[in-house]
């Protein structure tokens, strides 16, 4: 994987875009908690829901939480 990359996920509502992004982010952060920063951009009204979902995917056993990730709204 390159040091800097951007991936655009597009699809219809309910097709699993957010779940896929959060799942991929959780895998990266669990493998290397303090590696490069990760960003997910969602509509403003979804930022809190996505942050909660990411925290849930990371699980309580992960001592770092998601310190290397940011949920941004537009």
Secondary structure as GFF3:
##gff-version 3
##sequence-region A 1 74
A	DSSP	alpha_helix	17	31	.	.	.	ID=ss1
A	DSSP	beta_strand	38	42	.	.	.	ID=ss2
A	DSSP	three_ten_helix	44	46	.	.	.	ID=ss3
A	DSSP	alpha_helix	47	58	.	.	.	ID=ss4
A	DSSP	beta_strand	69	73	.	.	.	ID=ss5
###
